[in-house]
Amino acid sequence: MEDEILRAVGRYAFQAEPFHCDNSYHLFLPHLCNQLLNAADLHSNERGYGVRVLNDLHKTWVLSRFNLEISHLPDVYEGFAIETWVDNVMRYFTSRNFRVIDINGNVCANAHSIWALIDTDTRQPVDILKINNGRIMNYVDRDKHVPIAPGGRLKITTKGERLKSVVMNYSDIDMNGHVNSMKYMEHMLNLWPISWHNKHRVKRFEIAYVAESFEGDELNLYVGHEDELIANIKITKLKSNCEQEVVRGRIFFE
């Protein structure tokens, strides 16, 4: 595909398949987020700076920050589209937006994300503009925005209450050898029972990735409540006999 026929914004079609839906007959939120990541992968590969190019260079993208606002989730079997585009590139980070659109043309959700490029051997940051002659700069759209509030600093001011510990196993690990970014979301949402989710929906989700975790790591999940409907979550792991922070999150219910 020639460069001149590619737009900065990509649009990709998906479907809410029944085995990806919860007992409300709506798409699981973590699965929607996985489809956002799929759209990002398709978009970057088509434009020459995706994983297909980076694998041979021993480089990869890792998610650093993710903010999502949801108005509604697709129903079972419903088709939906995801638009995605890069809106800014810095030396070691790039920001990417997402828009989810249902079959009637209504916006289901908007998301904003920050990604880092790292060396898979050293796990150190890599200068994005040195990859493929800075090709990514040909596909930046700074004028198209998503109406999503910027994320504030995520921090639990108190230690919070440890509600759960879970050991990372085979199905938690992705092709980069660390815990899949959306598995953390699953473990966070599992802190509330189905009865809670049947009466409340997530209207905003914020997550910041602080450190990597791997197979065999035992993660501790702490929760501190701002009020009944806003929860701050901290995930830690034990390293050298000390708890190391891995992920911070905030969930807004309604």
matplotlib code that plots the C-alpha trace (Angstrom):
import matplotlib.pyplot as plt

x = [0.0, 1.4, 2.1, 0.1, -3.2, -2.8, -4.5, -3.2, -6.4, -7.2, -10.6, -11.1, -14.2, -14.9, -17.8, -18.9, -18.8, -20.8, -17.8, -16.4, -19.5, -20.5, -23.8, -25.4, -25.0, -22.5, -18.9, -16.5, -14.6, -11.2, -12.0, -13.0, -9.6, -7.8, -9.5, -8.3, -4.7, -5.5, -6.5, -3.3, -1.2, -3.0, -2.6, 1.1, 2.0, 0.3, 2.3, 5.7, 6.5, 4.6, 5.6, 6.3, 9.1, 10.2, 10.6, 13.6, 15.2, 14.7, 12.3, 8.7, 6.0, 4.9, 1.8, 2.7, -0.6, -4.2, -7.4, -10.8, -14.3, -17.3, -20.8, -22.1, -20.6, -21.6, -24.3, -23.7, -23.2, -23.1, -20.6, -18.5, -15.6, -12.5, -10.7, -7.2, -4.4, -1.1, -1.5, 2.0, 5.5, 8.3, 11.7, 10.9, 7.1, 4.1, 0.5, -2.4, -6.1, -9.0, -12.7, -15.2, -18.3, -21.4, -23.5, -25.7, -22.7, -22.8, -19.6, -19.4, -16.1, -13.0, -9.5, -6.1, -2.9, 0.9, 3.3, 7.0, 9.4, 11.9, 14.8, 13.6, 17.1, 18.0, 14.4, 15.7, 13.9, 14.7, 14.6, 11.4, 12.6, 15.5, 13.2, 12.6, 13.9, 11.3, 8.5, 6.0, 6.1, 4.4, 1.2, 0.7, -2.6, -2.4, -5.8, -8.1, -8.9, -11.0, -13.3, -11.7, -10.6, -6.8, -5.7, -4.4, -1.6, -2.6, -1.6, -3.1, -2.3, -2.7, -1.6, -5.2, -6.7, -5.2, -8.2, -6.5, -3.3, -2.9, 0.0, 0.8, 0.6, 0.8, -2.4, -1.4, 1.8, 2.0, 4.5, 6.9, 7.3, 5.6, 2.1, -0.3, -1.4, -5.1, -4.7, -4.2, -7.6, -9.2, -7.7, -8.8, -12.4, -12.5, -12.3, -16.0, -18.6, -21.0, -23.8, -21.9, -21.3, -24.9, -25.9, -23.0, -21.1, -17.6, -17.8, -14.1, -10.9, -7.4, -4.3, -0.6, 2.1, 5.1, 7.1, 6.9, 5.8, 6.4, 5.3, 5.5, 5.2, 2.6, 0.7, -1.0, -4.0, -4.7, -7.9, -8.5, -11.9, -12.4, -16.1, -18.4, -18.1, -14.5, -11.7, -8.0, -6.1, -2.4, -0.8, 2.5, 4.9, 7.5, 11.0, 14.1, 11.9, 10.2, 6.9, 7.5, 4.7, 3.7, 0.5, -1.7, -5.4, -8.6, -12.1, -15.2, -18.5, -22.0]
y = [0.0, 3.4, 6.0, 8.7, 6.7, 6.1, 8.6, 9.5, 8.1, 4.4, 2.8, -0.9, -3.1, -5.5, -7.4, -8.1, -11.9, -13.8, -15.4, -11.9, -10.5, -10.6, -11.6, -8.3, -9.3, -6.4, -6.6, -7.1, -3.9, -5.5, -7.2, -3.8, -2.5, -5.5, -4.5, -1.0, -2.4, -4.6, -1.5, 0.3, -2.7, -2.7, 1.0, 1.1, -2.0, -0.5, 2.6, 1.0, 1.5, -1.5, -4.7, -6.4, -4.0, -3.6, -7.4, -7.7, -4.6, -6.1, -3.2, -3.0, -0.7, -0.8, 0.9, 3.6, 5.3, 4.7, 6.7, 5.6, 7.1, 5.0, 6.0, 2.5, -0.8, -2.8, -5.4, -9.0, -9.6, -5.9, -4.6, -1.5, 0.4, 1.7, 4.9, 5.4, 7.9, 9.3, 12.9, 13.6, 12.2, 12.9, 11.4, 8.3, 8.5, 8.9, 9.5, 7.8, 8.4, 6.1, 6.5, 3.6, 4.0, 1.8, 0.6, 3.7, 6.0, 7.0, 7.2, 4.4, 5.4, 7.6, 6.8, 8.4, 6.5, 7.0, 4.5, 4.0, 2.4, 0.0, -2.3, -5.9, -6.9, -4.1, -3.0, 0.6, 3.4, 3.9, 7.1, 6.8, 9.1, 6.7, 4.0, 3.7, 7.2, 8.8, 7.4, 7.8, 11.6, 11.2, 10.0, 12.5, 14.3, 17.0, 18.5, 15.6, 15.3, 13.1, 14.8, 13.0, 14.6, 14.4, 12.0, 13.4, 11.9, 8.4, 7.8, 6.3, 8.6, 5.9, 2.3, 1.2, -2.1, -5.2, -7.0, -9.7, -11.4, -13.2, -15.1, -14.4, -17.5, -18.6, -16.8, -13.5, -13.2, -11.6, -12.0, -9.5, -11.9, -9.7, -9.4, -8.3, -4.7, -5.4, -8.4, -5.8, -4.3, -7.7, -8.3, -4.8, -5.3, -8.7, -6.9, -6.3, -9.1, -9.6, -8.3, -4.9, -4.9, -5.7, -2.4, -0.2, 0.5, 1.8, 5.3, 6.1, 4.0, 5.3, 3.2, 4.0, 1.3, 1.8, -1.4, -4.7, -8.0, -11.5, -15.2, -16.3, -12.8, -12.5, -9.3, -7.5, -5.3, -2.4, -0.2, 3.2, 4.8, 8.5, 7.8, 4.8, 5.2, 6.2, 3.7, 4.2, 0.9, 0.1, -3.2, -4.2, -7.2, -8.5, -7.7, -8.1, -8.5, -5.1, -4.3, -2.6, -0.7, -2.1, -0.4, 2.5, 2.7, 4.7, 3.5, 5.8, 3.9, 5.1]
z = [0.0, -1.0, 1.6, -0.1, 0.2, 3.9, 6.2, 9.7, 11.1, 10.7, 11.1, 11.9, 12.2, 15.1, 16.5, 20.1, 19.9, 22.6, 24.3, 24.8, 26.6, 30.2, 31.8, 30.8, 27.2, 26.6, 25.6, 28.5, 29.1, 29.1, 25.8, 24.3, 25.5, 23.9, 20.6, 21.0, 21.3, 18.2, 16.3, 17.4, 16.2, 12.8, 12.4, 13.2, 11.1, 8.1, 8.4, 8.9, 12.6, 14.1, 15.8, 12.5, 11.8, 15.4, 16.2, 13.8, 15.5, 19.0, 19.8, 20.9, 22.1, 25.7, 27.1, 29.7, 30.5, 29.4, 30.1, 28.9, 29.1, 28.2, 27.4, 26.5, 25.5, 22.3, 22.7, 21.9, 18.1, 17.5, 15.1, 16.0, 14.6, 16.2, 15.0, 16.1, 15.4, 16.8, 18.0, 19.3, 19.2, 21.7, 21.8, 23.9, 24.0, 21.7, 22.4, 20.6, 20.7, 20.1, 19.3, 19.4, 17.2, 17.3, 14.3, 14.5, 14.3, 18.0, 20.0, 22.6, 24.1, 23.8, 25.0, 25.2, 25.7, 26.1, 24.7, 25.1, 22.7, 24.4, 23.5, 24.2, 25.2, 27.6, 28.5, 28.1, 26.2, 22.5, 20.4, 18.3, 15.6, 14.8, 13.8, 10.0, 9.4, 11.7, 9.5, 12.3, 11.8, 8.4, 10.3, 13.1, 13.4, 16.0, 15.0, 15.7, 19.4, 21.7, 24.3, 27.3, 30.5, 31.0, 33.7, 37.0, 39.0, 40.2, 43.7, 46.8, 49.6, 52.2, 51.8, 51.2, 52.1, 50.5, 49.0, 46.9, 46.0, 42.7, 41.1, 37.5, 35.3, 31.6, 30.5, 32.0, 29.9, 26.5, 23.6, 25.2, 28.1, 30.8, 32.1, 29.4, 30.1, 30.0, 32.5, 35.2, 34.3, 34.6, 38.0, 39.1, 38.0, 39.7, 43.0, 42.8, 42.6, 39.7, 41.9, 42.0, 38.3, 37.6, 39.3, 38.4, 35.2, 34.7, 33.2, 33.4, 33.8, 34.3, 34.6, 34.7, 34.3, 36.7, 36.4, 34.6, 36.2, 35.0, 35.4, 39.0, 40.4, 43.2, 42.8, 45.7, 45.0, 47.4, 47.2, 48.7, 48.1, 47.4, 47.8, 47.1, 43.3, 42.9, 43.7, 43.7, 43.1, 43.6, 42.5, 44.0, 43.8, 46.1, 45.0, 47.2, 50.2, 49.5, 47.9, 44.5, 42.9, 39.5, 38.4, 39.6, 38.6, 39.2, 38.4, 38.3, 38.6, 38.2]

ax = plt.figure().add_subplot(projection="3d")
ax.plot(x, y, z, "-o")
ax.set_aspect("equal")
plt.show()
